[in-house]
Amino acid sequence: MKFAKTLAVAAVALSSGIASTPVQAQERYLAEVILVGQNFCPGGTLLADGKLLPIAQNTALFSLLGTTYGGDGRTTFALPDLRSDAPAGMRYCVVTQGIYPSRS
């Protein structure tokens, strides 16, 4: 039974493009929301918990998110709060260090 669960998790991870490589080593888009199956977010990401971030240190991320999820738009902006939407034992994380998406 335990082996079957392990195979099922591995199949889901492979089919969704999730590999064991850390997120900072993968090509992820800035502001992309990823679902992880651990109790922490990988390097280059932050928990999607509605946290306020300073615009001055996160200008590229702010240019994509704006004040959609909160903040005053002058000094702060917020990440989405997806804590209640995550399946049990999983977390949503927002990529903060990644590739800036193309506008074309």
C-alpha positions, 0 to 999 in steps of 0.5 A, spaced: 500 500 500 505 504 501 509 503 495 502 504 491 502 511 494 509 513 493 508 511 485 502 515 485 505 521 488 511 520 483 506 519 477 503 526 479 509 530 480 512 527 473 506 529 469 505 536 472 512 537 470 515 538 478 522 535 478 526 534 484 530 539 482 530 546 486 525 551 483 531 556 483 534 551 478 528 550 474 526 555 469 520 558 472 516 565 471 516 571 476 509 571 480 508 564 478 504 560 483 506 553 484 504 548 489 509 544 493 508 538 497 512 540 503 511 544 509 516 550 506 517 554 500 523 552 496 528 557 495 526 563 490 519 563 492 515 565 498 509 563 501 502 565 498 499 568 505 497 575 503 504 578 506 506 585 504 512 586 500 516 593 499 516 595 492 523 598 492 526 591 493 521 587 489 520 592 483 519 586 477 514 582 482 510 589 483 510 590 476 506 584 474 502 583 481 500 591 482 496 592 488 491 586 486 492 583 492 493 589 497 498 594 499 498 601 498 501 601 491 506 607 493 511 603 498 508 596 499 504 591 495 501 584 497 502 577 495 495 573 494 493 569 500 492 562 498 493 558 504 485 556 505 485 553 498 491 549 498 490 541 499 491 538 506 499 538 507 501 542 501 502 549 500 502 555 494 508 559 493 509 565 489 516 565 485 520 571 486 526 569 483 525 567 476 524 569 468 520 575 467 514 573 462 514 576 455 509 580 453 508 578 446 
